[in-house]
Amino acid sequence: MAIESAKKSGKRNVFRKKFFIYKRKSQSASEFAGGLKGTKILADVNGRKCSDACSLFVGDVCKNNFKRFCYRKTTLAPWRMLGIDKWPNKYKFARAKSLQKFKKENEKEYLFWQFLQYEFSLQWKALKGYANKKGVSIIGDIPLYVAYDSADVWLNPKLFKLNADRSLKKVAGVPPDYFSDTGQLWGNPVYNWSVHKKDGYSWWTERIRRSFELYDAVRIDHFRGFDRYYEIDAGERTAINGTWRRGPKYELFQAAENALGKLNIIAEDLGSLDKGVYRLMDETGYPGMKVMEFAFDGNEDNPYLPKNIKENSVCYTGTHDNDTLLGYIKKLKKKEYEVFVKGLEEVLGKEQIELELTDKRSVAKAVLFVTLWSRSKLALIPIQDILLLGSSSRMNTPSTSRGNWQFKLKRIESYELSEFIGYCGLTGRL
């Protein structure tokens, strides 16, 4: 451990943000927590001892729910790898006496998860504070749905469409679309919106509030699901057989902003949309997303074409669900590529931007420049596109479960960013 016992050293052991406190690989969580329990830790957190600050953190932020879930999942063998509905009834239904007894019997495990979350919170706040001082804001990303195997579902079952035994009844997904002929079967429990409405959307308001403690802006994935959402019977193998249902619409965001004030939210509004979604976007005033990879298909009404983009938007070369810009361009069929380049040339000519399109790398550079040049109040460029990396650096492929979220950024030399920095200067993005 990175902390020595103050009693042994005889010195005032001050907790510093640069310390990373961790358990050795050979240590169990119980051994780690046991050692921690006998250690006197002092922290300069508004003049409070670390133990006091940790207690405040646990009470104010965690509400005990997540850590209870964590230590239960790590100690409930042989049920630890099963869904909530397969747990013994006394735990499945969160019976107070059983949970209290379990907590007492597993105190060290409980302390470990409590401290781990407190430590992460300190380190994240230090990192975010450093970034903010350098003029860097952080955009967080929260999904519309939460995992079935989560503290949220376990302790708030009435907020989700579950069966009486806590098994899944209806699950989330989207019908067949650009990404998949069979749709996307996400498998998350869908919300029981009528219950949320009755208590004034308090659970969602708290979720949003907590997100803004962590981030400066928040992108909400699958924003269209607040207008109408797609639900599928649990047990279906694909998302083909589903039903569209009415969502909470603007009412949810009215409740959240009444409690929290105006929210700096980015709405992920990609995919097949209808009038209801456009109405919701107008009512909230949140900026939507524009993806330049999809702009040049020969359709003059394409909402992603630069001439059709409004200022209240965020323009991307591509998102985490798309291939990298260079990878996408390389995979276009001959006719698609010709249409893509022709559309790009028309934009460059109209805006009097002199960029040569001699090969696919130069086409990718031009798309990157046009993204920065767009009317959008914010342009967001994935690092893979800044560095012109190929498909092997793709972040995520929807409807697949392997090989995703594995990209790691290696050391970047300053010369690799010089051209991009020049583009930012020319487009007024710096």
URVEN-V19308 format. One record per pair of residues at least 6 apart in sequence whose ideal C-beta (glycine too) atoms are under 7 Angstrom apart, sorted by sequence separation. I is the first residue (numbers start at 1). J is the second residue. D is the distance in whole Angstrom. If there is no record, write none. Layout:
I:J:D  I:J:D
This chain:
6:12:7  23:29:7  43:49:6  58:64:7  74:80:7  146:152:5  162:168:6  163:169:5  176:182:6  177:183:7  212:218:6  257:263:6  302:308:7  309:315:7  318:324:7  322:328:6  356:362:6  357:363:5  424:430:4  6:13:5  42:49:6  43:50:3  73:80:6  79:86:6  85:92:7  91:98:6  103:110:6  131:138:6  146:153:7  153:160:6  162:169:6  176:183:5  196:203:6  211:218:5  232:239:6  256:263:7  281:288:6  295:302:6  318:325:6  348:355:6  372:379:5  397:404:6  42:50:6  45:53:4  79:87:5  84:92:6  90:98:4  161:169:5  175:183:5  196:204:7  269:277:6  317:325:5  323:331:7  332:340:6  371:379:5  396:404:5  4:13:6  23:32:4  41:50:4  79:88:7  157:166:6  161:170:4  174:183:6  232:241:7  295:304:4  357:366:6  384:393:5  396:405:6  3:13:7  41:51:7  43:53:6  128:138:6  173:183:6  174:184:5  232:242:4  294:304:5  295:305:5  318:328:7  371:381:7  395:405:6  76:87:7  173:184:5  231:242:6  355:366:5  173:185:5  230:242:5  231:243:6  269:281:6  292:304:6  345:357:7  395:407:5  173:186:5  291:304:6  344:357:7  368:381:6  172:186:5  230:244:6  231:245:6  267:281:6  290:304:5  355:369:6  393:407:5  76:91:7  171:186:7  171:187:5  172:188:4  228:244:5  229:245:6  341:357:6  353:369:7  2:19:5  171:188:6  228:245:7  368:385:6  2:20:6  3:21:6  171:189:6  172:190:5  228:246:6  229:247:5  348:366:7  2:21:5  72:91:7  171:190:7  228:247:6  267:286:4  269:288:4  270:289:6  290:309:5  344:363:7  1:21:6  148:168:6  170:190:5  227:247:5  266:286:7  267:287:7  269:289:6  353:373:7  168:189:6  226:247:5  265:286:5  266:287:6  267:288:5  268:289:6  270:291:7  225:247:6  226:248:6  227:249:6  341:363:6  344:366:6  351:373:7  226:249:6  290:313:5  292:315:7  344:367:7  347:370:6  384:407:7  289:313:7  292:316:7  293:317:7  364:388:6  287:312:5  288:313:5  289:314:5  290:315:5  291:316:5  292:317:5  293:318:5  15:41:6  226:252:6  287:313:5  290:316:7  383:409:6  15:42:6  145:172:5  162:189:6  287:314:5  289:316:6  291:318:6  361:388:6  13:41:7  14:42:6  15:43:4  161:189:6  291:319:6  13:42:6  15:44:7  160:189:4  161:190:5  293:322:6  387:416:6  12:42:6  14:44:6  72:102:7  160:190:7  250:280:6  330:360:6  68:99:7  75:106:5  160:191:6  161:192:5  249:280:6  253:284:5  291:322:7  329:360:5  386:417:7  159:191:6  160:192:6  293:325:6  7:40:6  159:192:6  250:283:4  1:35:6  5:39:5  6:40:4  75:109:5  158:192:7  250:284:6  326:360:7  329:363:6  386:420:5  5:40:7  15:50:5  71:106:6  74:109:6  293:328:5  326:361:7  329:364:5  3:39:6  153:189:6  159:195:6  158:195:5  159:196:6  3:41:6  71:109:4  326:364:5  71:110:5  190:229:6  325:364:5  148:188:6  145:186:7  147:188:6  148:189:5  190:231:5  298:339:5  306:347:5  71:113:5  146:188:7  297:339:6  325:367:6  67:110:7  70:113:4  145:188:4  296:339:7  325:368:7  159:203:6  223:267:4  296:340:4  29:74:7  220:265:6  223:268:5  224:269:6  298:343:6  67:113:4  222:268:6  223:269:5  67:114:5  156:203:6  185:232:7  201:248:7  217:264:4  218:265:5  219:266:4  220:267:6  221:268:5  224:271:7  296:343:3  204:252:6  208:256:5  216:264:7  220:268:6  228:276:6  266:314:6  296:344:5  217:266:6  219:268:6  224:273:6  227:276:4  67:117:6  205:255:6  227:277:5  317:367:6  379:429:6  66:117:7  185:236:7  197:248:7  201:252:5  205:256:5  209:260:6  317:368:6  372:423:6  196:248:7  204:256:6  208:260:7  372:424:6  185:238:6  224:277:5  227:280:5  185:239:4  193:247:6  201:255:4  205:259:5  226:280:6  317:371:5  369:423:5  373:427:5  62:117:6  175:230:6  183:238:6  184:239:6  193:248:5  200:255:5  201:256:7  205:260:7  208:263:7  368:423:7  372:427:4  58:114:6  174:230:6  182:238:4  183:239:3  315:371:5  173:230:6  182:239:6  183:240:6  372:429:5  182:240:6  172:231:7  173:232:5  315:374:4  58:118:7  61:121:7  94:154:7  171:231:7  324:384:5  325:385:4  330:390:7  54:115:7  57:118:5  94:155:6  170:231:4  171:232:5  315:376:4  324:385:6  170:232:7  314:376:6  326:388:5  170:233:7  171:234:5  313:376:5  326:389:7  327:390:5  54:118:4  57:121:6  170:234:6  175:239:6  176:240:7  306:370:6  311:375:5  314:378:5  315:379:5  316:380:5  317:381:5  318:382:7  326:390:5  327:391:3  83:148:7  84:149:7  169:234:6  174:239:6  309:374:5  310:375:7  311:376:7  312:377:7  317:382:7  324:389:5  83:149:6  168:234:4  173:239:4  309:375:5  311:377:5  314:380:6  324:390:6  175:242:6  309:376:6  318:385:7  324:391:6  327:394:6  306:374:5  317:385:5  323:391:6  84:153:7  142:211:6  173:242:6  324:393:6  84:154:5  324:394:6  140:211:6  323:394:5  34:108:5  37:111:6  92:166:6  140:214:6  33:108:4  36:111:7  140:215:3  292:367:5  320:395:4  321:396:6  33:109:7  139:215:6  142:218:6  144:220:7  320:396:5  138:215:5  144:221:6  321:398:5  30:108:4  33:111:4  138:216:5  139:217:5  140:218:5  141:219:5  142:220:6  143:221:5  144:222:4  292:370:6  30:109:6  33:112:4  36:115:6  137:216:4  142:221:7  292:371:5  29:109:5  32:112:6  85:165:6  137:217:7  139:219:6  141:221:6  85:166:4  144:225:5  69:151:4  84:166:5  85:167:4  29:112:4  66:151:5  69:154:6  65:151:4  290:376:6  65:155:5  124:214:7  287:377:7  177:271:6  177:272:6  21:119:6  17:122:7  17:126:4  139:266:7  184:398:6  184:399:5  180:398:7  179:398:5  180:399:5  179:399:6
